Amino acid sequence: MRTLLLICCVFFVGQLSAAENCHLTLKHDLRITAQDVSLQAEEQPLWRISNSGQLWLAEQLHPTDASTAALLQQYQQSVRQQAFSTLNLVNNALQLATTALEQTFAGLTGQSDMEQSALQPAFAHLRQSLDLVVRQQGDTLLLNGSKLEQLDQAFGPEFDAAMEDMVQQLMGNMLMHVGKSMLSGSGSFEDRMNAFGERMETMGEQLEQNMQGKALALEEQAATLCAELEQLQQLERQLQQQLPAMQPFTLVTLHNTKAE
């Protein structure tokens, strides 16, 4: 049971790792509003592009012709789309991990609701770390590339300790339910043990079946995002060739891991 719990606890990390075909390097921070998209360093704007394709460099309006403005508009729309796709992927992956844990708990204890005291600490820590990197505040989306290292730290010792504490709480709770089931069930002790073993096997099969489709959908979502980011990278290169003033601000750096 402990192994099963640990597998579910790291389900979020494992599914994202399996889904990734490319790695995005984002050095600065993106701020997306209903009116514009801006790239910032230490809360100071490096560039800002309006919905109509107007460009500001360090808050100074930069003159562009109609062709460049159209390319800027296309680039801004693509950046906006990929930022929201990233947010959706993060939320879906976290929800998948939570669902896996809840179904495991329900299968082992027969209870439909997992105690929040056991689940909350680990996932609250993870959610807090994720919010440092990508979060939505009303109509504004923030994607903080400068804080990506803090996301790596989210899976460090503090996360491990929170997961270990959660597993211990759940194990104690489930062992209590298992003990009650063994003592109060019908038939001999051997019959009850066999019934429990069958229940665990069925639960494992159901969990795998339920999660497989959702995990596949998550992988497909990540693969789609990767392909769209590759298109954005090509668009950015085209923009930098046409508008050299944007060359110092490379936003998309992709490292494809599929071939490795």
Contacts in CASP RR format, 6 or more apart in sequence:
PFRMAT RR
TARGET T0000
AUTHOR 0000-0000-0000
METHOD contacts of the structure
MODEL  1
MRTLLLICCVFFVGQLSAAENCHLTLKHDLRITAQDVSLQAEEQPLWRIS
NSGQLWLAEQLHPTDASTAALLQQYQQSVRQQAFSTLNLVNNALQLATTA
LEQTFAGLTGQSDMEQSALQPAFAHLRQSLDLVVRQQGDTLLLNGSKLEQ
LDQAFGPEFDAAMEDMVQQLMGNMLMHVGKSMLSGSGSFEDRMNAFGERM
ETMGEQLEQNMQGKALALEEQAATLCAELEQLQQLERQLQQQLPAMQPFT
LVTLHNTKAE
1 108 0 8 1.000
1 171 0 8 1.000
1 174 0 8 1.000
1 200 0 8 1.000
2 167 0 8 1.000
2 171 0 8 1.000
4 104 0 8 1.000
4 204 0 8 1.000
5 101 0 8 1.000
5 104 0 8 1.000
5 167 0 8 1.000
5 170 0 8 1.000
5 171 0 8 1.000
6 163 0 8 1.000
6 167 0 8 1.000
8 97 0 8 1.000
8 100 0 8 1.000
8 101 0 8 1.000
8 104 0 8 1.000
9 97 0 8 1.000
9 101 0 8 1.000
9 122 0 8 1.000
9 163 0 8 1.000
9 166 0 8 1.000
9 167 0 8 1.000
10 163 0 8 1.000
11 96 0 8 1.000
11 97 0 8 1.000
11 100 0 8 1.000
11 101 0 8 1.000
11 211 0 8 1.000
12 93 0 8 1.000
12 94 0 8 1.000
12 96 0 8 1.000
12 97 0 8 1.000
12 126 0 8 1.000
13 155 0 8 1.000
15 93 0 8 1.000
15 96 0 8 1.000
15 97 0 8 1.000
15 215 0 8 1.000
15 218 0 8 1.000
15 219 0 8 1.000
16 93 0 8 1.000
16 222 0 8 1.000
18 215 0 8 1.000
18 219 0 8 1.000
19 93 0 8 1.000
19 218 0 8 1.000
19 219 0 8 1.000
19 221 0 8 1.000
19 222 0 8 1.000
19 223 0 8 1.000
20 222 0 8 1.000
20 226 0 8 1.000
20 257 0 8 1.000
21 222 0 8 1.000
21 223 0 8 1.000
21 226 0 8 1.000
21 256 0 8 1.000
21 257 0 8 1.000
21 258 0 8 1.000
22 226 0 8 1.000
22 229 0 8 1.000
22 230 0 8 1.000
22 254 0 8 1.000
22 255 0 8 1.000
22 256 0 8 1.000
22 257 0 8 1.000
22 258 0 8 1.000
23 254 0 8 1.000
23 255 0 8 1.000
23 257 0 8 1.000
24 229 0 8 1.000
24 252 0 8 1.000
24 253 0 8 1.000
24 254 0 8 1.000
25 253 0 8 1.000
25 254 0 8 1.000
25 255 0 8 1.000
26 143 0 8 1.000
26 145 0 8 1.000
26 148 0 8 1.000
26 251 0 8 1.000
26 252 0 8 1.000
26 253 0 8 1.000
27 145 0 8 1.000
27 146 0 8 1.000
28 39 0 8 1.000
28 40 0 8 1.000
28 41 0 8 1.000
28 46 0 8 1.000
28 145 0 8 1.000
28 146 0 8 1.000
28 249 0 8 1.000
28 251 0 8 1.000
29 39 0 8 1.000
29 40 0 8 1.000
29 41 0 8 1.000
29 43 0 8 1.000
29 142 0 8 1.000
29 143 0 8 1.000
29 144 0 8 1.000
29 145 0 8 1.000
29 146 0 8 1.000
29 147 0 8 1.000
30 37 0 8 1.000
30 38 0 8 1.000
30 39 0 8 1.000
30 40 0 8 1.000
30 79 0 8 1.000
30 83 0 8 1.000
30 141 0 8 1.000
30 142 0 8 1.000
30 143 0 8 1.000
30 144 0 8 1.000
30 145 0 8 1.000
30 251 0 8 1.000
31 37 0 8 1.000
31 38 0 8 1.000
31 39 0 8 1.000
31 40 0 8 1.000
31 140 0 8 1.000
31 141 0 8 1.000
31 142 0 8 1.000
32 79 0 8 1.000
32 80 0 8 1.000
32 83 0 8 1.000
32 84 0 8 1.000
32 140 0 8 1.000
32 141 0 8 1.000
32 142 0 8 1.000
32 143 0 8 1.000
33 139 0 8 1.000
33 140 0 8 1.000
34 139 0 8 1.000
35 50 0 8 1.000
35 51 0 8 1.000
36 48 0 8 1.000
36 49 0 8 1.000
36 50 0 8 1.000
36 51 0 8 1.000
36 76 0 8 1.000
37 48 0 8 1.000
37 49 0 8 1.000
37 76 0 8 1.000
37 79 0 8 1.000
37 80 0 8 1.000
38 45 0 8 1.000
38 46 0 8 1.000
38 47 0 8 1.000
38 48 0 8 1.000
38 49 0 8 1.000
39 45 0 8 1.000
39 46 0 8 1.000
39 47 0 8 1.000
39 48 0 8 1.000
39 249 0 8 1.000
39 251 0 8 1.000
40 46 0 8 1.000
41 146 0 8 1.000
42 146 0 8 1.000
44 58 0 8 1.000
45 56 0 8 1.000
45 58 0 8 1.000
45 59 0 8 1.000
46 57 0 8 1.000
46 58 0 8 1.000
46 249 0 8 1.000
47 55 0 8 1.000
47 56 0 8 1.000
47 57 0 8 1.000
47 58 0 8 1.000
47 246 0 8 1.000
47 249 0 8 1.000
48 55 0 8 1.000
48 56 0 8 1.000
48 59 0 8 1.000
49 55 0 8 1.000
49 56 0 8 1.000
49 72 0 8 1.000
49 73 0 8 1.000
49 75 0 8 1.000
49 76 0 8 1.000
50 76 0 8 1.000
51 73 0 8 1.000
51 76 0 8 1.000
52 69 0 8 1.000
52 73 0 8 1.000
53 64 0 8 1.000
53 69 0 8 1.000
53 70 0 8 1.000
53 72 0 8 1.000
53 73 0 8 1.000
53 76 0 8 1.000
54 61 0 8 1.000
54 64 0 8 1.000
54 69 0 8 1.000
54 72 0 8 1.000
55 61 0 8 1.000
55 62 0 8 1.000
55 64 0 8 1.000
55 69 0 8 1.000
55 72 0 8 1.000
55 243 0 8 1.000
55 246 0 8 1.000
56 62 0 8 1.000
57 245 0 8 1.000
62 245 0 8 1.000
64 72 0 8 1.000
64 243 0 8 1.000
67 242 0 8 1.000
68 242 0 8 1.000
68 243 0 8 1.000
71 235 0 8 1.000
71 238 0 8 1.000
71 239 0 8 1.000
71 242 0 8 1.000
71 243 0 8 1.000
72 239 0 8 1.000
72 243 0 8 1.000
74 235 0 8 1.000
75 232 0 8 1.000
75 235 0 8 1.000
75 236 0 8 1.000
75 239 0 8 1.000
78 228 0 8 1.000
78 231 0 8 1.000
78 232 0 8 1.000
78 235 0 8 1.000
79 232 0 8 1.000
79 251 0 8 1.000
81 228 0 8 1.000
82 225 0 8 1.000
82 228 0 8 1.000
82 229 0 8 1.000
82 232 0 8 1.000
83 134 0 8 1.000
83 141 0 8 1.000
83 143 0 8 1.000
84 141 0 8 1.000
85 221 0 8 1.000
85 224 0 8 1.000
85 225 0 8 1.000
85 228 0 8 1.000
86 134 0 8 1.000
86 143 0 8 1.000
86 225 0 8 1.000
87 134 0 8 1.000
87 135 0 8 1.000
87 136 0 8 1.000
87 141 0 8 1.000
87 143 0 8 1.000
88 221 0 8 1.000
89 218 0 8 1.000
89 221 0 8 1.000
89 222 0 8 1.000
89 225 0 8 1.000
90 130 0 8 1.000
90 134 0 8 1.000
92 218 0 8 1.000
92 221 0 8 1.000
93 218 0 8 1.000
94 123 0 8 1.000
94 126 0 8 1.000
94 127 0 8 1.000
94 130 0 8 1.000
96 211 0 8 1.000
96 214 0 8 1.000
96 215 0 8 1.000
96 218 0 8 1.000
97 123 0 8 1.000
98 119 0 8 1.000
98 123 0 8 1.000
99 210 0 8 1.000
99 211 0 8 1.000
99 214 0 8 1.000
100 207 0 8 1.000
100 211 0 8 1.000
101 114 0 8 1.000
101 119 0 8 1.000
102 113 0 8 1.000
102 114 0 8 1.000
102 119 0 8 1.000
103 206 0 8 1.000
103 207 0 8 1.000
103 210 0 8 1.000
103 211 0 8 1.000
104 203 0 8 1.000
104 207 0 8 1.000
105 111 0 8 1.000
105 114 0 8 1.000
105 170 0 8 1.000
105 174 0 8 1.000
106 112 0 8 1.000
106 113 0 8 1.000
106 114 0 8 1.000
107 199 0 8 1.000
107 203 0 8 1.000
108 174 0 8 1.000
108 177 0 8 1.000
108 178 0 8 1.000
108 200 0 8 1.000
108 203 0 8 1.000
109 173 0 8 1.000
109 174 0 8 1.000
109 177 0 8 1.000
110 177 0 8 1.000
111 177 0 8 1.000
114 170 0 8 1.000
115 169 0 8 1.000
115 170 0 8 1.000
115 173 0 8 1.000
117 169 0 8 1.000
118 166 0 8 1.000
118 169 0 8 1.000
118 170 0 8 1.000
118 173 0 8 1.000
119 166 0 8 1.000
121 162 0 8 1.000
121 165 0 8 1.000
121 166 0 8 1.000
122 159 0 8 1.000
122 162 0 8 1.000
122 163 0 8 1.000
122 165 0 8 1.000
122 166 0 8 1.000
125 154 0 8 1.000
125 158 0 8 1.000
125 159 0 8 1.000
125 162 0 8 1.000
126 154 0 8 1.000
126 159 0 8 1.000
129 150 0 8 1.000
129 151 0 8 1.000
129 153 0 8 1.000
129 154 0 8 1.000
129 159 0 8 1.000
130 151 0 8 1.000
130 154 0 8 1.000
132 144 0 8 1.000
132 147 0 8 1.000
132 150 0 8 1.000
132 151 0 8 1.000
133 143 0 8 1.000
133 144 0 8 1.000
133 145 0 8 1.000
133 147 0 8 1.000
133 148 0 8 1.000
133 150 0 8 1.000
133 151 0 8 1.000
134 141 0 8 1.000
134 142 0 8 1.000
134 143 0 8 1.000
134 144 0 8 1.000
135 141 0 8 1.000
135 142 0 8 1.000
136 142 0 8 1.000
178 196 0 8 1.000
181 192 0 8 1.000
181 196 0 8 1.000
182 189 0 8 1.000
182 192 0 8 1.000
182 193 0 8 1.000
182 196 0 8 1.000
185 192 0 8 1.000
186 192 0 8 1.000
226 254 0 8 1.000
229 252 0 8 1.000
229 254 0 8 1.000
230 254 0 8 1.000
232 251 0 8 1.000
232 252 0 8 1.000
233 252 0 8 1.000
233 253 0 8 1.000
233 254 0 8 1.000
236 250 0 8 1.000
236 251 0 8 1.000
236 252 0 8 1.000
239 246 0 8 1.000
240 246 0 8 1.000
240 247 0 8 1.000
240 250 0 8 1.000
END
